[in-house]
Amino acid sequence: MNDAPLGILFSVLVALIVLSGFFSSSETGMMSLNRYRLKHLQKNKHRGAIRAGKLLDRPDRLIGLILIGNNLVNFLAASIAAVVAIRLWGDAGPLISAVALTLIVLVFAEITPKTIAALYPEKVAFPASLLLVPLMKLFYPVVALVNAVTNGLVKLFGIDPTGGDEDHLSPEELRTIVTEAGHFIPAEHRAMLLNILDLEEVTVDDIMVPRTDVFGIDLDDSDEEILQAIQNSSHTRLPVWRDNINEIIGMLHMRNISRVIAKDGLDRVALDREIEEPYFVPESTPLHTQLMNFQQKKRRLGVVIDEYGEVMGLVALEDILEEIVGEFTSSLSEAADSIFAQRDGSFIIAGATTIRDINKSLDWELPTDGPKTLSGLMLEFLESFPDGNAGMTLGNYRLEILQLEGNVVQVVKARSAGEESA
């Protein structure tokens, strides 16, 4: 080496620095690949993704190969640089070459290639795999020997060197991915995907129609009252009970109404025959579970009951679908009829309005882990039945009772702190 021309030594030195940059960029590019996108490309038979995937199946071997190659070329580059420096500057050459080569390697073989690889991992990793695959076969004995030693040390810390944890996403991680998808997924589709993830956190009692709002048929009523209830109904199915709603005996589908109405009025025998068996749902059932239950049991309407068997309300398949795709026109009009914006930035809200509807309509964050309605929330917070109008501050919201009938809050004036300060 001492007799080699300086020109050849410089050429070899430049080539070694280029190789060092290749190994540095390969390491960063390979480790920066999105594993889920990589799997997608592998399914689509992308050759670069297939090569990279095989290398990443054993990250210990891949890192071993890259570091062996990188250290080898760096040490060779340091040796050649020292020879060149001694020829040019004599005894001061080694010191000069150490400083100069450190700066050159940092800029051209470490920071720059690694930055590019981190920004464009696929453009670096896939072409690099063309060279890494044959190098792995060529240096496999050396890589295997080094890995045997390092893996033994790693196992002392209770770590499996052959691979990390399985690439599984938690619901929160998936929610973040969907939220950050940007223009790749339309906004309305992102909203539906997020709503599907939220089904696990919502139970049927959060979206049910409360028993006080249930419209149905009481068989203890007269024929005229039952016929009038049928005529005034806007629902497809009506619950049927005796005496009170806790005695529900079934559901009547409106498509069968013609079979229960005779020329001389209501045919109660036919009515009993057309009543379908009721389907009961525990109030704590998560929505994603209930959606599957509706599908498996071929049902569209369920009677929600508590732990004591008391009827709490009704839940329909449409109610769950609204949680995914958004509210239908009828639901939007109902929400508009219970929340009224005022000029001063406050809102007049019916006490029977559910907390979830308020939060969705006004983008508020009232607590939903307790009472389901605004009336229930205020009474729980006050811990008593107020004698007259009363006000309260709940988090960032100011709530004032405007109308109270018996033990039920009928009308509330509400305002958020942000709107008040504005």
PAPAGU-128547 format. One record per residue (C-alpha): chain; x, y, z; residue number from 0; residue in three letters. Coordinates in steps of 0.5 Angstrom, whole numbers, plus 500, padded with zeros to 3 digits. Example, Ala and Ser with C-alpha at 12.3 -4.5 7.8 and 13.67 -1.06 7.14 Angstrom:
BEGIN
+-------+-----+-----+-----+-----+------+
| kette |  xx |  yy |  zz |  nr | rest |
+-------+-----+-----+-----+-----+------+
|     A | 525 | 491 | 516 |   0 |  Ala |
|     A | 527 | 498 | 514 |   1 |  Ser |
+-------+-----+-----+-----+-----+------+
This chain:
BEGIN
+-------+-----+-----+-----+-----+------+
| kette |  xx |  yy |  zz |  nr | rest |
+-------+-----+-----+-----+-----+------+
|     A | 500 | 500 | 500 |   0 |  Met |
|     A | 506 | 505 | 502 |   1 |  Asn |
|     A | 508 | 504 | 494 |   2 |  Asp |
|     A | 501 | 505 | 491 |   3 |  Ala |
|     A | 500 | 512 | 487 |   4 |  Pro |
|     A | 497 | 517 | 491 |   5 |  Leu |
|     A | 491 | 517 | 486 |   6 |  Gly |
|     A | 489 | 510 | 487 |   7 |  Ile |
|     A | 489 | 511 | 494 |   8 |  Leu |
|     A | 485 | 517 | 493 |   9 |  Phe |
|     A | 480 | 513 | 489 |  10 |  Ser |
|     A | 480 | 507 | 494 |  11 |  Val |
|     A | 479 | 512 | 499 |  12 |  Leu |
|     A | 473 | 515 | 496 |  13 |  Val |
|     A | 470 | 509 | 494 |  14 |  Ala |
|     A | 470 | 506 | 501 |  15 |  Leu |
|     A | 467 | 513 | 503 |  16 |  Ile |
|     A | 461 | 511 | 498 |  17 |  Val |
|     A | 460 | 504 | 501 |  18 |  Leu |
|     A | 460 | 507 | 508 |  19 |  Ser |
|     A | 455 | 512 | 506 |  20 |  Gly |
|     A | 451 | 506 | 502 |  21 |  Phe |
|     A | 451 | 502 | 509 |  22 |  Phe |
|     A | 449 | 507 | 513 |  23 |  Ser |
|     A | 443 | 509 | 509 |  24 |  Ser |
|     A | 441 | 502 | 508 |  25 |  Ser |
|     A | 441 | 501 | 515 |  26 |  Glu |
|     A | 436 | 507 | 516 |  27 |  Thr |
|     A | 432 | 506 | 510 |  28 |  Gly |
|     A | 431 | 499 | 512 |  29 |  Met |
|     A | 429 | 500 | 519 |  30 |  Met |
|     A | 425 | 506 | 517 |  31 |  Ser |
|     A | 420 | 502 | 513 |  32 |  Leu |
|     A | 413 | 502 | 514 |  33 |  Asn |
|     A | 411 | 495 | 516 |  34 |  Arg |
|     A | 404 | 495 | 514 |  35 |  Tyr |
|     A | 405 | 499 | 508 |  36 |  Arg |
|     A | 411 | 494 | 506 |  37 |  Leu |
|     A | 406 | 488 | 508 |  38 |  Lys |
|     A | 401 | 491 | 503 |  39 |  His |
|     A | 407 | 492 | 497 |  40 |  Leu |
|     A | 409 | 484 | 499 |  41 |  Gln |
|     A | 402 | 482 | 497 |  42 |  Lys |
|     A | 402 | 486 | 491 |  43 |  Asn |
|     A | 408 | 482 | 489 |  44 |  Lys |
|     A | 413 | 488 | 489 |  45 |  His |
|     A | 420 | 485 | 488 |  46 |  Arg |
|     A | 423 | 491 | 492 |  47 |  Gly |
|     A | 418 | 490 | 498 |  48 |  Ala |
|     A | 419 | 482 | 498 |  49 |  Ile |
|     A | 427 | 483 | 498 |  50 |  Arg |
|     A | 426 | 488 | 504 |  51 |  Ala |
|     A | 421 | 484 | 508 |  52 |  Gly |
|     A | 426 | 477 | 507 |  53 |  Lys |
|     A | 431 | 481 | 510 |  54 |  Leu |
|     A | 427 | 484 | 516 |  55 |  Leu |
|     A | 425 | 477 | 518 |  56 |  Asp |
|     A | 431 | 477 | 522 |  57 |  Arg |
|     A | 433 | 484 | 524 |  58 |  Pro |
|     A | 439 | 481 | 528 |  59 |  Asp |
|     A | 442 | 478 | 522 |  60 |  Arg |
|     A | 441 | 485 | 517 |  61 |  Leu |
|     A | 444 | 489 | 523 |  62 |  Ile |
|     A | 450 | 485 | 523 |  63 |  Gly |
|     A | 451 | 485 | 516 |  64 |  Leu |
|     A | 450 | 492 | 515 |  65 |  Ile |
|     A | 455 | 494 | 521 |  66 |  Leu |
|     A | 460 | 489 | 519 |  67 |  Ile |
|     A | 460 | 492 | 512 |  68 |  Gly |
|     A | 460 | 499 | 515 |  69 |  Asn |
|     A | 466 | 498 | 520 |  70 |  Asn |
|     A | 470 | 494 | 515 |  71 |  Leu |
|     A | 470 | 500 | 510 |  72 |  Val |
|     A | 471 | 505 | 515 |  73 |  Asn |
|     A | 477 | 502 | 518 |  74 |  Phe |
|     A | 480 | 501 | 511 |  75 |  Leu |
|     A | 478 | 508 | 510 |  76 |  Ala |
|     A | 482 | 510 | 516 |  77 |  Ala |
|     A | 488 | 506 | 514 |  78 |  Ser |
|     A | 489 | 509 | 507 |  79 |  Ile |
|     A | 487 | 516 | 510 |  80 |  Ala |
|     A | 493 | 515 | 515 |  81 |  Ala |
|     A | 498 | 513 | 509 |  82 |  Val |
|     A | 496 | 518 | 505 |  83 |  Val |
|     A | 497 | 524 | 510 |  84 |  Ala |
|     A | 503 | 521 | 512 |  85 |  Ile |
|     A | 506 | 522 | 505 |  86 |  Arg |
|     A | 503 | 529 | 505 |  87 |  Leu |
|     A | 505 | 532 | 512 |  88 |  Trp |
|     A | 509 | 527 | 515 |  89 |  Gly |
|     A | 509 | 526 | 523 |  90 |  Asp |
|     A | 503 | 530 | 523 |  91 |  Ala |
|     A | 499 | 526 | 518 |  92 |  Gly |
|     A | 495 | 521 | 523 |  93 |  Pro |
|     A | 492 | 527 | 527 |  94 |  Leu |
|     A | 490 | 531 | 521 |  95 |  Ile |
|     A | 487 | 525 | 517 |  96 |  Ser |
|     A | 484 | 523 | 524 |  97 |  Ala |
|     A | 480 | 530 | 524 |  98 |  Val |
|     A | 479 | 530 | 517 |  99 |  Ala |
|     A | 476 | 523 | 516 | 100 |  Leu |
|     A | 472 | 524 | 522 | 101 |  Thr |
|     A | 469 | 530 | 519 | 102 |  Leu |
|     A | 468 | 527 | 512 | 103 |  Ile |
|     A | 465 | 521 | 514 | 104 |  Val |
|     A | 460 | 524 | 519 | 105 |  Leu |
|     A | 458 | 529 | 513 | 106 |  Val |
|     A | 458 | 524 | 507 | 107 |  Phe |
|     A | 457 | 517 | 510 | 108 |  Ala |
|     A | 453 | 518 | 516 | 109 |  Glu |
|     A | 449 | 524 | 517 | 110 |  Ile |
|     A | 447 | 526 | 509 | 111 |  Thr |
|     A | 445 | 519 | 507 | 112 |  Pro |
|     A | 442 | 517 | 513 | 113 |  Lys |
|     A | 437 | 524 | 513 | 114 |  Thr |
|     A | 436 | 522 | 506 | 115 |  Ile |
|     A | 434 | 515 | 508 | 116 |  Ala |
|     A | 430 | 517 | 513 | 117 |  Ala |
|     A | 426 | 522 | 509 | 118 |  Leu |
|     A | 425 | 517 | 503 | 119 |  Tyr |
|     A | 426 | 510 | 506 | 120 |  Pro |
|     A | 423 | 506 | 500 | 121 |  Glu |
|     A | 427 | 509 | 495 | 122 |  Lys |
|     A | 433 | 507 | 499 | 123 |  Val |
|     A | 431 | 501 | 502 | 124 |  Ala |
|     A | 428 | 497 | 496 | 125 |  Phe |
|     A | 434 | 498 | 491 | 126 |  Pro |
|     A | 439 | 497 | 497 | 127 |  Ala |
|     A | 436 | 490 | 498 | 128 |  Ser |
|     A | 439 | 488 | 491 | 129 |  Leu |
|     A | 446 | 489 | 494 | 130 |  Leu |
|     A | 444 | 487 | 501 | 131 |  Leu |
|     A | 441 | 480 | 499 | 132 |  Val |
|     A | 448 | 477 | 495 | 133 |  Pro |
|     A | 452 | 480 | 501 | 134 |  Leu |
|     A | 448 | 476 | 506 | 135 |  Met |
|     A | 449 | 470 | 502 | 136 |  Lys |
|     A | 457 | 472 | 501 | 137 |  Leu |
|     A | 458 | 474 | 509 | 138 |  Phe |
|     A | 453 | 469 | 512 | 139 |  Tyr |
|     A | 459 | 465 | 516 | 140 |  Pro |
|     A | 461 | 471 | 519 | 141 |  Val |
|     A | 455 | 474 | 520 | 142 |  Val |
|     A | 452 | 468 | 523 | 143 |  Ala |
|     A | 459 | 468 | 528 | 144 |  Leu |
|     A | 458 | 475 | 530 | 145 |  Val |
|     A | 450 | 474 | 531 | 146 |  Asn |
|     A | 452 | 468 | 535 | 147 |  Ala |
|     A | 456 | 472 | 540 | 148 |  Val |
|     A | 451 | 478 | 540 | 149 |  Thr |
|     A | 445 | 474 | 541 | 150 |  Asn |
|     A | 448 | 470 | 547 | 151 |  Gly |
|     A | 449 | 477 | 550 | 152 |  Leu |
|     A | 442 | 480 | 548 | 153 |  Val |
|     A | 438 | 473 | 551 | 154 |  Lys |
|     A | 442 | 475 | 558 | 155 |  Leu |
|     A | 437 | 481 | 558 | 156 |  Phe |
|     A | 431 | 476 | 557 | 157 |  Gly |
|     A | 430 | 479 | 550 | 158 |  Ile |
|     A | 429 | 475 | 543 | 159 |  Asp |
|     A | 434 | 477 | 538 | 160 |  Pro |
|     A | 430 | 474 | 532 | 161 |  Thr |
|     A | 424 | 478 | 532 | 162 |  Gly |
|     A | 421 | 484 | 536 | 163 |  Gly |
|     A | 413 | 484 | 538 | 164 |  Asp |
|     A | 408 | 482 | 533 | 165 |  Glu |
|     A | 406 | 488 | 529 | 166 |  Asp |
|     A | 399 | 489 | 532 | 167 |  His |
|     A | 395 | 495 | 532 | 168 |  Leu |
|     A | 391 | 497 | 538 | 169 |  Ser |
|     A | 385 | 501 | 537 | 170 |  Pro |
|     A | 388 | 507 | 540 | 171 |  Glu |
|     A | 394 | 507 | 535 | 172 |  Glu |
|     A | 389 | 505 | 529 | 173 |  Leu |
|     A | 385 | 511 | 531 | 174 |  Arg |
|     A | 391 | 515 | 530 | 175 |  Thr |
|     A | 393 | 512 | 523 | 176 |  Ile |
|     A | 386 | 514 | 521 | 177 |  Val |
|     A | 386 | 521 | 524 | 178 |  Thr |
|     A | 393 | 522 | 520 | 179 |  Glu |
|     A | 391 | 519 | 514 | 180 |  Ala |
|     A | 390 | 526 | 511 | 181 |  Gly |
|     A | 387 | 526 | 503 | 182 |  His |
|     A | 388 | 519 | 503 | 183 |  Phe |
|     A | 382 | 517 | 506 | 184 |  Ile |
|     A | 376 | 522 | 505 | 185 |  Pro |
|     A | 374 | 526 | 511 | 186 |  Ala |
|     A | 367 | 522 | 511 | 187 |  Glu |
|     A | 370 | 516 | 511 | 188 |  His |
|     A | 375 | 517 | 516 | 189 |  Arg |
|     A | 369 | 519 | 521 | 190 |  Ala |
|     A | 366 | 513 | 519 | 191 |  Met |
|     A | 372 | 509 | 521 | 192 |  Leu |
|     A | 373 | 512 | 527 | 193 |  Leu |
|     A | 365 | 511 | 529 | 194 |  Asn |
|     A | 366 | 504 | 528 | 195 |  Ile |
|     A | 372 | 504 | 533 | 196 |  Leu |
|     A | 368 | 508 | 538 | 197 |  Asp |
|     A | 363 | 502 | 538 | 198 |  Leu |
|     A | 366 | 498 | 543 | 199 |  Glu |
|     A | 366 | 504 | 548 | 200 |  Glu |
|     A | 359 | 506 | 547 | 201 |  Val |
|     A | 353 | 501 | 550 | 202 |  Thr |
|     A | 346 | 500 | 548 | 203 |  Val |
|     A | 343 | 505 | 554 | 204 |  Asp |
|     A | 347 | 511 | 551 | 205 |  Asp |
|     A | 343 | 511 | 545 | 206 |  Ile |
|     A | 337 | 507 | 546 | 207 |  Met |
|     A | 330 | 511 | 546 | 208 |  Val |
|     A | 328 | 512 | 554 | 209 |  Pro |
|     A | 322 | 508 | 556 | 210 |  Arg |
|     A | 318 | 515 | 557 | 211 |  Thr |
|     A | 319 | 516 | 550 | 212 |  Asp |
|     A | 317 | 509 | 547 | 213 |  Val |
|     A | 311 | 509 | 543 | 214 |  Phe |
|     A | 307 | 503 | 543 | 215 |  Gly |
|     A | 300 | 499 | 544 | 216 |  Ile |
|     A | 297 | 497 | 551 | 217 |  Asp |
|     A | 292 | 491 | 550 | 218 |  Leu |
|     A | 288 | 494 | 556 | 219 |  Asp |
|     A | 286 | 500 | 552 | 220 |  Asp |
|     A | 280 | 500 | 548 | 221 |  Ser |
|     A | 279 | 498 | 541 | 222 |  Asp |
|     A | 279 | 505 | 539 | 223 |  Glu |
|     A | 285 | 507 | 543 | 224 |  Glu |
|     A | 289 | 502 | 540 | 225 |  Ile |
|     A | 287 | 503 | 533 | 226 |  Leu |
|     A | 288 | 511 | 534 | 227 |  Gln |
|     A | 295 | 509 | 536 | 228 |  Ala |
|     A | 296 | 505 | 530 | 229 |  Ile |
|     A | 294 | 510 | 525 | 230 |  Gln |
|     A | 298 | 516 | 529 | 231 |  Asn |
|     A | 305 | 511 | 529 | 232 |  Ser |
|     A | 310 | 513 | 525 | 233 |  Ser |
|     A | 314 | 507 | 526 | 234 |  His |
|     A | 315 | 501 | 523 | 235 |  Thr |
|     A | 315 | 496 | 529 | 236 |  Arg |
|     A | 311 | 498 | 535 | 237 |  Leu |
|     A | 312 | 494 | 542 | 238 |  Pro |
|     A | 306 | 491 | 545 | 239 |  Val |
|     A | 304 | 491 | 553 | 240 |  Trp |
|     A | 299 | 489 | 558 | 241 |  Arg |
|     A | 298 | 494 | 563 | 242 |  Asp |
|     A | 305 | 498 | 563 | 243 |  Asn |
|     A | 311 | 498 | 559 | 244 |  Ile |
|     A | 315 | 493 | 564 | 245 |  Asn |
|     A | 310 | 487 | 561 | 246 |  Glu |
|     A | 312 | 487 | 554 | 247 |  Ile |
|     A | 309 | 481 | 550 | 248 |  Ile |
|     A | 312 | 482 | 543 | 249 |  Gly |
|     A | 312 | 487 | 537 | 250 |  Met |
|     A | 307 | 488 | 532 | 251 |  Leu |
|     A | 310 | 490 | 525 | 252 |  His |
|     A | 306 | 495 | 521 | 253 |  Met |
|     A | 306 | 491 | 515 | 254 |  Arg |
|     A | 301 | 486 | 518 | 255 |  Asn |
|     A | 296 | 491 | 520 | 256 |  Ile |
|     A | 291 | 490 | 515 | 257 |  Ser |
|     A | 291 | 483 | 518 | 258 |  Arg |
|     A | 289 | 485 | 525 | 259 |  Val |
|     A | 283 | 490 | 522 | 260 |  Ile |
|     A | 277 | 487 | 520 | 261 |  Ala |
|     A | 271 | 491 | 517 | 262 |  Lys |
|     A | 268 | 492 | 524 | 263 |  Asp |
|     A | 274 | 494 | 527 | 264 |  Gly |
|     A | 280 | 491 | 531 | 265 |  Leu |
|     A | 281 | 483 | 531 | 266 |  Asp |
|     A | 284 | 482 | 537 | 267 |  Arg |
|     A | 285 | 475 | 536 | 268 |  Val |
|     A | 289 | 476 | 529 | 269 |  Ala |
|     A | 293 | 482 | 533 | 270 |  Leu |
|     A | 295 | 476 | 538 | 271 |  Asp |
|     A | 297 | 472 | 533 | 272 |  Arg |
|     A | 301 | 477 | 529 | 273 |  Glu |
|     A | 305 | 479 | 535 | 274 |  Ile |
|     A | 312 | 477 | 535 | 275 |  Glu |
|     A | 316 | 475 | 541 | 276 |  Glu |
|     A | 320 | 480 | 544 | 277 |  Pro |
|     A | 328 | 481 | 544 | 278 |  Tyr |
|     A | 331 | 483 | 550 | 279 |  Phe |
|     A | 338 | 486 | 550 | 280 |  Val |
|     A | 342 | 488 | 557 | 281 |  Pro |
|     A | 343 | 495 | 558 | 282 |  Glu |
|     A | 350 | 494 | 558 | 283 |  Ser |
|     A | 351 | 491 | 552 | 284 |  Thr |
|     A | 357 | 494 | 547 | 285 |  Pro |
|     A | 354 | 497 | 541 | 286 |  Leu |
|     A | 359 | 493 | 537 | 287 |  His |
|     A | 357 | 486 | 540 | 288 |  Thr |
|     A | 349 | 488 | 539 | 289 |  Gln |
|     A | 350 | 490 | 532 | 290 |  Leu |
|     A | 353 | 483 | 531 | 291 |  Met |
|     A | 347 | 480 | 535 | 292 |  Asn |
|     A | 342 | 484 | 531 | 293 |  Phe |
|     A | 345 | 481 | 525 | 294 |  Gln |
|     A | 345 | 473 | 527 | 295 |  Gln |
|     A | 338 | 474 | 530 | 296 |  Lys |
|     A | 335 | 477 | 524 | 297 |  Lys |
|     A | 333 | 482 | 529 | 298 |  Arg |
|     A | 332 | 490 | 528 | 299 |  Arg |
|     A | 329 | 492 | 535 | 300 |  Leu |
|     A | 331 | 490 | 542 | 301 |  Gly |
|     A | 328 | 492 | 549 | 302 |  Val |
|     A | 333 | 494 | 553 | 303 |  Val |
|     A | 332 | 492 | 560 | 304 |  Ile |
|     A | 337 | 493 | 567 | 305 |  Asp |
|     A | 339 | 488 | 571 | 306 |  Glu |
|     A | 333 | 487 | 575 | 307 |  Tyr |
|     A | 329 | 486 | 568 | 308 |  Gly |
|     A | 326 | 493 | 568 | 309 |  Glu |
|     A | 325 | 496 | 561 | 310 |  Val |
|     A | 329 | 502 | 560 | 311 |  Met |
|     A | 327 | 503 | 553 | 312 |  Gly |
|     A | 328 | 501 | 546 | 313 |  Leu |
|     A | 334 | 500 | 541 | 314 |  Val |
|     A | 334 | 499 | 534 | 315 |  Ala |
|     A | 339 | 497 | 529 | 316 |  Leu |
|     A | 338 | 504 | 525 | 317 |  Glu |
|     A | 340 | 507 | 532 | 318 |  Asp |
|     A | 347 | 503 | 531 | 319 |  Ile |
|     A | 348 | 505 | 524 | 320 |  Leu |
|     A | 347 | 512 | 526 | 321 |  Glu |
|     A | 353 | 512 | 530 | 322 |  Glu |
|     A | 357 | 509 | 524 | 323 |  Ile |
|     A | 355 | 513 | 518 | 324 |  Val |
|     A | 352 | 519 | 522 | 325 |  Gly |
|     A | 345 | 521 | 524 | 326 |  Glu |
|     A | 339 | 521 | 519 | 327 |  Phe |
|     A | 335 | 527 | 517 | 328 |  Thr |
|     A | 329 | 525 | 522 | 329 |  Ser |
|     A | 334 | 525 | 528 | 330 |  Ser |
|     A | 337 | 531 | 526 | 331 |  Leu |
|     A | 331 | 535 | 526 | 332 |  Ser |
|     A | 329 | 532 | 533 | 333 |  Glu |
|     A | 336 | 534 | 535 | 334 |  Ala |
|     A | 334 | 541 | 532 | 335 |  Ala |
|     A | 328 | 541 | 536 | 336 |  Asp |
|     A | 331 | 540 | 543 | 337 |  Ser |
|     A | 337 | 545 | 542 | 338 |  Ile |
|     A | 336 | 552 | 540 | 339 |  Phe |
|     A | 342 | 557 | 539 | 340 |  Ala |
|     A | 341 | 564 | 543 | 341 |  Gln |
|     A | 344 | 571 | 540 | 342 |  Arg |
|     A | 348 | 572 | 547 | 343 |  Asp |
|     A | 352 | 565 | 545 | 344 |  Gly |
|     A | 348 | 561 | 550 | 345 |  Ser |
|     A | 343 | 555 | 548 | 346 |  Phe |
|     A | 336 | 553 | 551 | 347 |  Ile |
|     A | 336 | 546 | 551 | 348 |  Ile |
|     A | 330 | 541 | 553 | 349 |  Ala |
|     A | 332 | 537 | 559 | 350 |  Gly |
|     A | 330 | 530 | 556 | 351 |  Ala |
|     A | 336 | 531 | 551 | 352 |  Thr |
|     A | 341 | 526 | 551 | 353 |  Thr |
|     A | 348 | 528 | 553 | 354 |  Ile |
|     A | 351 | 525 | 547 | 355 |  Arg |
|     A | 346 | 529 | 543 | 356 |  Asp |
|     A | 349 | 535 | 546 | 357 |  Ile |
|     A | 356 | 533 | 545 | 358 |  Asn |
|     A | 355 | 531 | 538 | 359 |  Lys |
|     A | 351 | 537 | 536 | 360 |  Ser |
|     A | 355 | 543 | 540 | 361 |  Leu |
|     A | 362 | 539 | 540 | 362 |  Asp |
|     A | 362 | 539 | 548 | 363 |  Trp |
|     A | 365 | 535 | 553 | 364 |  Glu |
|     A | 360 | 534 | 558 | 365 |  Leu |
|     A | 361 | 527 | 562 | 366 |  Pro |
|     A | 357 | 521 | 559 | 367 |  Thr |
|     A | 359 | 516 | 564 | 368 |  Asp |
|     A | 353 | 518 | 569 | 369 |  Gly |
|     A | 346 | 520 | 567 | 370 |  Pro |
|     A | 344 | 520 | 560 | 371 |  Lys |
|     A | 340 | 526 | 560 | 372 |  Thr |
|     A | 341 | 533 | 561 | 373 |  Leu |
|     A | 336 | 533 | 567 | 374 |  Ser |
|     A | 339 | 527 | 570 | 375 |  Gly |
|     A | 346 | 530 | 570 | 376 |  Leu |
|     A | 344 | 536 | 573 | 377 |  Met |
|     A | 340 | 533 | 578 | 378 |  Leu |
|     A | 346 | 528 | 580 | 379 |  Glu |
|     A | 350 | 534 | 581 | 380 |  Phe |
|     A | 346 | 538 | 585 | 381 |  Leu |
|     A | 344 | 532 | 589 | 382 |  Glu |
|     A | 337 | 534 | 591 | 383 |  Ser |
|     A | 331 | 536 | 587 | 384 |  Phe |
|     A | 331 | 544 | 587 | 385 |  Pro |
|     A | 325 | 548 | 590 | 386 |  Asp |
|     A | 326 | 553 | 584 | 387 |  Gly |
|     A | 331 | 555 | 578 | 388 |  Asn |
|     A | 338 | 553 | 580 | 389 |  Ala |
|     A | 345 | 554 | 576 | 390 |  Gly |
|     A | 351 | 550 | 577 | 391 |  Met |
|     A | 358 | 550 | 573 | 392 |  Thr |
|     A | 360 | 543 | 571 | 393 |  Leu |
|     A | 367 | 543 | 568 | 394 |  Gly |
|     A | 367 | 549 | 563 | 395 |  Asn |
|     A | 360 | 549 | 562 | 396 |  Tyr |
|     A | 355 | 554 | 566 | 397 |  Arg |
|     A | 348 | 550 | 566 | 398 |  Leu |
|     A | 342 | 554 | 569 | 399 |  Glu |
|     A | 335 | 551 | 570 | 400 |  Ile |
|     A | 329 | 555 | 567 | 401 |  Leu |
|     A | 323 | 550 | 568 | 402 |  Gln |
|     A | 322 | 545 | 573 | 403 |  Leu |
|     A | 316 | 540 | 573 | 404 |  Glu |
|     A | 316 | 536 | 579 | 405 |  Gly |
|     A | 322 | 532 | 579 | 406 |  Asn |
|     A | 324 | 533 | 572 | 407 |  Val |
|     A | 328 | 539 | 569 | 408 |  Val |
|     A | 324 | 541 | 563 | 409 |  Gln |
|     A | 328 | 547 | 560 | 410 |  Val |
|     A | 336 | 549 | 561 | 411 |  Val |
|     A | 340 | 555 | 559 | 412 |  Lys |
|     A | 347 | 552 | 557 | 413 |  Ala |
|     A | 353 | 556 | 556 | 414 |  Arg |
|     A | 361 | 554 | 555 | 415 |  Ser |
|     A | 366 | 558 | 558 | 416 |  Ala |
|     A | 369 | 559 | 551 | 417 |  Gly |
|     A | 363 | 562 | 548 | 418 |  Glu |
|     A | 362 | 566 | 555 | 419 |  Glu |
|     A | 369 | 569 | 554 | 420 |  Ser |
|     A | 368 | 570 | 547 | 421 |  Ala |
+-------+-----+-----+-----+-----+------+
